[in-house]
Amino acid sequence: MKSFASSTRDEALLYLDEFAGQQCARLEELQRLVDASPETRPALDRSEDSLLAFWAWVLGQLGSQRPATEPSWLSLAGFAAGGLTPHDLVLAEHVGRYLAEVVLTRTPGARWALVEGRPDTMDYHHPSVVAPDLDYLPVIGTGMVQLQRALRRRMRPEPDVLARVLRNLRPRIEEGDP
């Protein structure tokens, strides 16, 4: 597959299965990164409240020159890195995946899906999360956009940005035990 935009539906579904199948491993990787941080460590308990501490942690990591391999999805997504370092790109995936996990855990009927529609739309065939009464959440795109915005707003960080993204997706996220 050369890109999401040029992929067939079958190719995109195979990628989605692979991407969703890596969710647990990627969340474990995120937990290790958080645990290794000298800063305050957010509790990744999949609650809406955890998004505030998680985003604060992400902002502290942004712009790091730590060695990292550029994610394979970057060339597929058709996004420019937009000033993000390879480490930031890994963070972007973690941001999108953690937000997706909150939705998957807290929203009845939430599931992995493809964004379909017109091939010329930005999120066409991107791995996403959907649910009844929920606008789709493009996992990679959401992480990239929020980190690029954070870079532009370094002087005025928005601590509740992920919680607002979640609220904009759905008026009320069901709280309860995962």
N, C-alpha and C positions, 0 to 999 in steps of 0.2 A: 504494500500500500504506500503510495507516494505522499498522499495527504488525505486529511479527512474530507476536504471539499471534492476531491476527485475519486473518492472511494465508492465502490458499489455498496449497496445495503448489506450484502452478505459479508464483505470485507469489514465494514464498520461494525457489524454484529460480532464478528470474531474478535476484533480489537476490544470491543466493550466487554465481552466475556473475560478476556485476559486482564483488562484493566480492573474490572470489578473483582476478579479472582485474586488480585494482589492487594485488596483493601486491608485485610488483616495484617499482612506482612508490612505494608507501608505505615499502618497505625502503630505497629510495634517499633518500627524504625523511628517514627516521630517520638514515641515515648522514650526511647533511648537518647535521642537528641535533647529532649526536655530534661531528662534525668542527669545528663552530663553537663548541663548549664550551670555556671556559677551564680546566675541570677535567680530570682524567685521562680520557682517551678509551678506552672499552672497545673491544676488537677484536670486531667482530661477525662472527665466523667460523663461526657456527651450531653451535658445540660446546656440550656441556653445561657445560663449564668457563666459557664466555663469559657464562653467565647470572649468575654471581657479580658480575663487573665491570659488566655491563649493569645489574643491579639497583641496585648502589651508585650508578651514574650517575643512574638514574631517581630514587632517593631524594634526590639532590642537586638535581634539577629540580622535585620535588614542591612544590606551593604557589606556584610562580612566578606572577607577575602579568603575564607577557609576553602581548602581544596574541595572541589566537588565535580562530578561528571555531569555535563549538560544532559538533562533528561531526553530520552528518545522521542517523547511526544512533541518537543518543540518544533522539529521539522515537519511533523504531521499536522500540527495545529495551524501553521501559517501565521503565527504571531512573531513579531519582532521582540527581541529581548527587552527593548525599551529601557536600557540602563540597568537592568537587573544582572547581577553576577551569576555565575553558575550555581553558587550556593543559594542565591535568592530564588532561582528557578526551581530548585528542589523545595525550598520553602513554599513557593507558590502552589506546587502540587500538594504539599501537606496542608496548606490553608484550605484549598478546595476539597481535599479528601476529608478533613476533619469536619468542615461545615456539612459536607454530604453525610457523614456519619451521624451528626446531630439530627439531621432531617430524617435519615433512615431509621434511627432509634426512636425518635420522638413523634413521628408523624404516621398515623395509621395509613396503611396502603402505600407507603413510599417504596420505591423500587428503582433499580438502575434502568436506564433507557437511553435510546439515541435521540438526539435532536434531529428531527426531519423537517421537511418543508422544502424551501428553495435552496438549491446548492450554493447560491451566492450569499447566503447569510453567514454571519461570522461563526456561529456555533453549529453549523450543519455537520451532522454525523459525529459530533463530539460526545464522549461519555458524559451522561447527565443523570440526575436524580429527578424523578417526577412522583407526584402523588395526587390524589383527588384534591381539588381546591388549592393546588400549589402550582405556581408558575414553575417551569423547568429550571433546574440549577445546573448550568454547565460547569463541571467540576474544575477543569483546567483553566477555562476562561475566567471564572470567578476569582481564582487564586491570583492569576496574572494581573487582572485589572485592579484588584485591591492593593497588591504590592506596588504596582506602578503609580497608582494614586498616592499611596503612602510616601513614595520617594519624592513626588512633587510637593507634598505637604509636610515635609520634614519639620518645618518650624511650628506647625500646628497639627500634631497628630490627633486623630479621631479615635478615642479609646473604644467606642462602641460600634465601630463600623461593621463587624461581622454580625453582631446582634441585629443591627438595622437591616443588613442584607437578608437575614433570616425573617425578620418581621415583614419585610417587603414581599417576600416570597409567599408568605401565608399570614393572615391576620393574627392567628393564635397558634402556637406550637403546643401540642399536647404534652404536658409535663407528667411524668410518671416514671416508674422503674423501667430501666432498659430491658 
